[in-house]
Amino acid sequence: MKKLYIFALMVAFLVTSAVADEDPPRAVRPQP
């Protein structure tokens, strides 16, 4: 279970990083 949890965190981090590279940061974290 621990490995699956860490794997999920890594995948989520990679996905958010890819999105941040393609779109402005506000796409990942809503900002005023």
PQR file with spaces between the fields and no chain letter, atoms N, CA, C, O and H, PARSE charges and radii, in Angstrom:
ATOM       1  N    MET     1       0.841   -1.215    0.000 -0.4000 1.5000
ATOM       2  CA   MET     1       0.000    0.000    0.000 -0.0000 2.0000
ATOM       3  C    MET     1       0.868    1.254    0.000  0.5500 1.7000
ATOM       4  O    MET     1       0.576    2.226   -0.696 -0.5500 1.4000
ATOM       5  N    LYS     2       1.931    1.217    0.786 -0.4000 1.5000
ATOM       6  CA   LYS     2       2.816    2.390    0.857 -0.0000 2.0000
ATOM       7  C    LYS     2       3.391    2.718   -0.519  0.5500 1.7000
ATOM       8  O    LYS     2       3.430    3.881   -0.921 -0.5500 1.4000
ATOM       9  H    LYS     2       2.168    0.427    1.351  0.4000 1.0000
ATOM      10  N    LYS     3       3.833    1.691   -1.235 -0.4000 1.5000
ATOM      11  CA   LYS     3       4.428    1.927   -2.556 -0.0000 2.0000
ATOM      12  C    LYS     3       3.388    2.523   -3.496  0.5500 1.7000
ATOM      13  O    LYS     3       3.698    3.428   -4.271 -0.5500 1.4000
ATOM      14  H    LYS     3       3.801    0.746   -0.909  0.4000 1.0000
ATOM      15  N    LEU     4       2.163    2.024   -3.432 -0.4000 1.5000
ATOM      16  CA   LEU     4       1.110    2.533   -4.318 -0.0000 2.0000
ATOM      17  C    LEU     4       0.824    3.991   -4.004  0.5500 1.7000
ATOM      18  O    LEU     4       0.593    4.793   -4.910 -0.5500 1.4000
ATOM      19  H    LEU     4       1.911    1.289   -2.802  0.4000 1.0000
ATOM      20  N    TYR     5       0.838    4.336   -2.716 -0.4000 1.5000
ATOM      21  CA   TYR     5       0.575    5.719   -2.305 -0.0000 2.0000
ATOM      22  C    TYR     5       1.673    6.641   -2.818  0.5500 1.7000
ATOM      23  O    TYR     5       1.392    7.721   -3.338 -0.5500 1.4000
ATOM      24  H    TYR     5       1.025    3.685   -1.980  0.4000 1.0000
ATOM      25  N    ILE     6       2.921    6.215   -2.672 -0.4000 1.5000
ATOM      26  CA   ILE     6       4.051    7.025   -3.150 -0.0000 2.0000
ATOM      27  C    ILE     6       4.001    7.147   -4.676  0.5500 1.7000
ATOM      28  O    ILE     6       4.281    8.209   -5.232 -0.5500 1.4000
ATOM      29  H    ILE     6       3.150    5.338   -2.250  0.4000 1.0000
ATOM      30  N    PHE     7       3.641    6.044   -5.345 -0.4000 1.5000
ATOM      31  CA   PHE     7       3.548    6.062   -6.800 -0.0000 2.0000
ATOM      32  C    PHE     7       2.480    7.059   -7.247  0.5500 1.7000
ATOM      33  O    PHE     7       2.674    7.795   -8.215 -0.5500 1.4000
ATOM      34  H    PHE     7       3.413    5.181   -4.893  0.4000 1.0000
ATOM      35  N    ALA     8       1.352    7.079   -6.535 -0.4000 1.5000
ATOM      36  CA   ALA     8       0.267    8.002   -6.877 -0.0000 2.0000
ATOM      37  C    ALA     8       0.734    9.448   -6.701  0.5500 1.7000
ATOM      38  O    ALA     8       0.405   10.310   -7.516 -0.5500 1.4000
ATOM      39  H    ALA     8       1.195    6.481   -5.749  0.4000 1.0000
ATOM      40  N    LEU     9       1.497    9.711   -5.643 -0.4000 1.5000
ATOM      41  CA   LEU     9       1.999   11.068   -5.410 -0.0000 2.0000
ATOM      42  C    LEU     9       2.942   11.483   -6.537  0.5500 1.7000
ATOM      43  O    LEU     9       2.889   12.617   -7.012 -0.5500 1.4000
ATOM      44  H    LEU     9       1.764    9.011   -4.981  0.4000 1.0000
ATOM      45  N    MET    10       3.801   10.566   -6.961 -0.4000 1.5000
ATOM      46  CA   MET    10       4.745   10.880   -8.034 -0.0000 2.0000
ATOM      47  C    MET    10       4.002   11.184   -9.332  0.5500 1.7000
ATOM      48  O    MET    10       4.340   12.131  -10.043 -0.5500 1.4000
ATOM      49  H    MET    10       3.845    9.644   -6.575  0.4000 1.0000
ATOM      50  N    VAL    11       2.990   10.375   -9.633 -0.4000 1.5000
ATOM      51  CA   VAL    11       2.210   10.582  -10.860 -0.0000 2.0000
ATOM      52  C    VAL    11       1.508   11.935  -10.812  0.5500 1.7000
ATOM      53  O    VAL    11       1.514   12.682  -11.791 -0.5500 1.4000
ATOM      54  H    VAL    11       2.715    9.606   -9.055  0.4000 1.0000
ATOM      55  N    ALA    12       0.903   12.244   -9.665 -0.4000 1.5000
ATOM      56  CA   ALA    12       0.188   13.516   -9.522 -0.0000 2.0000
ATOM      57  C    ALA    12       1.168   14.682   -9.699  0.5500 1.7000
ATOM      58  O    ALA    12       0.839   15.685  -10.332 -0.5500 1.4000
ATOM      59  H    ALA    12       0.897   11.637   -8.871  0.4000 1.0000
ATOM      60  N    PHE    13       2.376   14.539   -9.133 -0.4000 1.5000
ATOM      61  CA   PHE    13       3.375   15.597   -9.249 -0.0000 2.0000
ATOM      62  C    PHE    13       3.797   15.792  -10.706  0.5500 1.7000
ATOM      63  O    PHE    13       3.935   16.921  -11.177 -0.5500 1.4000
ATOM      64  H    PHE    13       2.643   13.724   -8.618  0.4000 1.0000
ATOM      65  N    LEU    14       3.999   14.683  -11.406 -0.4000 1.5000
ATOM      66  CA   LEU    14       4.403   14.776  -12.812 -0.0000 2.0000
ATOM      67  C    LEU    14       3.299   15.412  -13.656  0.5500 1.7000
ATOM      68  O    LEU    14       3.574   16.230  -14.534 -0.5500 1.4000
ATOM      69  H    LEU    14       3.887   13.766  -11.024  0.4000 1.0000
ATOM      70  N    VAL    15       2.057   15.034  -13.385 -0.4000 1.5000
ATOM      71  CA   VAL    15       0.934   15.574  -14.160 -0.0000 2.0000
ATOM      72  C    VAL    15       0.822   17.078  -13.928  0.5500 1.7000
ATOM      73  O    VAL    15       0.669   17.840  -14.882 -0.5500 1.4000
ATOM      74  H    VAL    15       1.833   14.370  -12.672  0.4000 1.0000
ATOM      75  N    THR    16       0.896   17.510  -12.676 -0.4000 1.5000
ATOM      76  CA   THR    16       0.775   18.940  -12.375 -0.0000 2.0000
ATOM      77  C    THR    16       1.951   19.699  -12.987  0.5500 1.7000
ATOM      78  O    THR    16       1.787   20.826  -13.455 -0.5500 1.4000
ATOM      79  H    THR    16       1.021   16.891  -11.901  0.4000 1.0000
ATOM      80  N    SER    17       3.130   19.088  -12.985 -0.4000 1.5000
ATOM      81  CA   SER    17       4.295   19.745  -13.577 -0.0000 2.0000
ATOM      82  C    SER    17       4.101   19.916  -15.083  0.5500 1.7000
ATOM      83  O    SER    17       4.420   20.966  -15.641 -0.5500 1.4000
ATOM      84  H    SER    17       3.263   18.173  -12.606  0.4000 1.0000
ATOM      85  N    ALA    18       3.579   18.886  -15.733 -0.4000 1.5000
ATOM      86  CA   ALA    18       3.353   18.957  -17.179 -0.0000 2.0000
ATOM      87  C    ALA    18       2.324   20.037  -17.503  0.5500 1.7000
ATOM      88  O    ALA    18       2.488   20.791  -18.462 -0.5500 1.4000
ATOM      89  H    ALA    18       3.320   18.032  -15.280  0.4000 1.0000
ATOM      90  N    VAL    19       1.278   20.105  -16.710 -0.4000 1.5000
ATOM      91  CA   VAL    19       0.228   21.105  -16.937 -0.0000 2.0000
ATOM      92  C    VAL    19       0.792   22.506  -16.708  0.5500 1.7000
ATOM      93  O    VAL    19       0.471   23.438  -17.446 -0.5500 1.4000
ATOM      94  H    VAL    19       1.145   19.492  -15.931  0.4000 1.0000
ATOM      95  N    ALA    20       1.631   22.650  -15.687 -0.4000 1.5000
ATOM      96  CA   ALA    20       2.201   23.958  -15.374 -0.0000 2.0000
ATOM      97  C    ALA    20       3.120   24.416  -16.513  0.5500 1.7000
ATOM      98  O    ALA    20       3.214   25.610  -16.798 -0.5500 1.4000
ATOM      99  H    ALA    20       1.892   21.894  -15.088  0.4000 1.0000
ATOM     100  N    ASP    21       3.793   23.466  -17.158 -0.4000 1.5000
ATOM     101  CA   ASP    21       4.681   23.821  -18.268 -0.0000 2.0000
ATOM     102  C    ASP    21       3.879   24.285  -19.488  0.5500 1.7000
ATOM     103  O    ASP    21       4.320   25.162  -20.230 -0.5500 1.4000
ATOM     104  H    ASP    21       3.717   22.496  -16.927  0.4000 1.0000
ATOM     105  N    GLU    22       2.701   23.691  -19.689 -0.4000 1.5000
ATOM     106  CA   GLU    22       1.909   24.024  -20.872 -0.0000 2.0000
ATOM     107  C    GLU    22       1.004   25.226  -20.622  0.5500 1.7000
ATOM     108  O    GLU    22       0.838   26.073  -21.500 -0.5500 1.4000
ATOM     109  H    GLU    22       2.342   22.978  -19.086  0.4000 1.0000
ATOM     110  N    ASP    23       0.422   25.301  -19.436 -0.4000 1.5000
ATOM     111  CA   ASP    23      -0.523   26.370  -19.123 -0.0000 2.0000
ATOM     112  C    ASP    23       0.034   27.275  -18.025  0.5500 1.7000
ATOM     113  O    ASP    23       0.958   26.881  -17.313 -0.5500 1.4000
ATOM     114  H    ASP    23       0.556   24.613  -18.723  0.4000 1.0000
ATOM     115  N    PRO    24      -0.513   28.474  -17.880 -0.5600 1.5000
ATOM     116  CA   PRO    24      -0.090   29.367  -16.804  0.2800 2.0000
ATOM     117  C    PRO    24      -0.373   28.742  -15.437  0.5500 1.7000
ATOM     118  O    PRO    24      -1.258   27.894  -15.325 -0.5500 1.4000
ATOM     119  N    PRO    25       0.365   29.145  -14.393 -0.5600 1.5000
ATOM     120  CA   PRO    25       0.213   28.568  -13.046  0.2800 2.0000
ATOM     121  C    PRO    25      -1.228   28.621  -12.540  0.5500 1.7000
ATOM     122  O    PRO    25      -1.648   27.749  -11.780 -0.5500 1.4000
ATOM     123  N    ARG    26      -1.983   29.635  -12.954 -0.4000 1.5000
ATOM     124  CA   ARG    26      -3.352   29.773  -12.446 -0.0000 2.0000
ATOM     125  C    ARG    26      -4.207   28.585  -12.857  0.5500 1.7000
ATOM     126  O    ARG    26      -5.256   28.341  -12.261 -0.5500 1.4000
ATOM     127  H    ARG    26      -1.641   30.343  -13.572  0.4000 1.0000
ATOM     128  N    ALA    27      -3.765   27.834  -13.883 -0.4000 1.5000
ATOM     129  CA   ALA    27      -4.526   26.667  -14.320 -0.0000 2.0000
ATOM     130  C    ALA    27      -4.440   25.562  -13.269  0.5500 1.7000
ATOM     131  O    ALA    27      -5.353   24.749  -13.124 -0.5500 1.4000
ATOM     132  H    ALA    27      -2.912   28.032  -14.368  0.4000 1.0000
ATOM     133  N    VAL    28      -3.313   25.550  -12.534 -0.4000 1.5000
ATOM     134  CA   VAL    28      -3.128   24.521  -11.511 -0.0000 2.0000
ATOM     135  C    VAL    28      -3.666   25.015  -10.173  0.5500 1.7000
ATOM     136  O    VAL    28      -4.404   24.306   -9.490 -0.5500 1.4000
ATOM     137  H    VAL    28      -2.572   26.211  -12.651  0.4000 1.0000
ATOM     138  N    ARG    29      -3.287   26.244   -9.805 -0.4000 1.5000
ATOM     139  CA   ARG    29      -3.748   26.809   -8.533 -0.0000 2.0000
ATOM     140  C    ARG    29      -4.460   28.136   -8.791  0.5500 1.7000
ATOM     141  O    ARG    29      -3.823   29.121   -9.167 -0.5500 1.4000
ATOM     142  H    ARG    29      -2.688   26.821  -10.361  0.4000 1.0000
ATOM     143  N    PRO    30      -5.758   28.165   -8.594 -0.5600 1.5000
ATOM     144  CA   PRO    30      -6.512   29.405   -8.823  0.2800 2.0000
ATOM     145  C    PRO    30      -5.962   30.557   -7.993  0.5500 1.7000
ATOM     146  O    PRO    30      -5.805   30.434   -6.778 -0.5500 1.4000
ATOM     147  N    GLN    31      -5.674   31.667   -8.645 -0.4000 1.5000
ATOM     148  CA   GLN    31      -5.159   32.844   -7.944 -0.0000 2.0000
ATOM     149  C    GLN    31      -5.971   34.077   -8.337  0.5500 1.7000
ATOM     150  O    GLN    31      -6.469   34.163   -9.459 -0.5500 1.4000
ATOM     151  H    GLN    31      -5.802   31.766   -9.632  0.4000 1.0000
ATOM     152  N    PRO    32      -6.102   35.013   -7.430 -0.5600 1.5000
ATOM     153  CA   PRO    32      -6.860   36.250   -7.705  0.2800 2.0000
ATOM     154  C    PRO    32      -6.199   37.105   -8.785  0.5500 1.7000
ATOM     155  O    PRO    32      -6.710   38.171   -9.128 -0.5500 1.4000
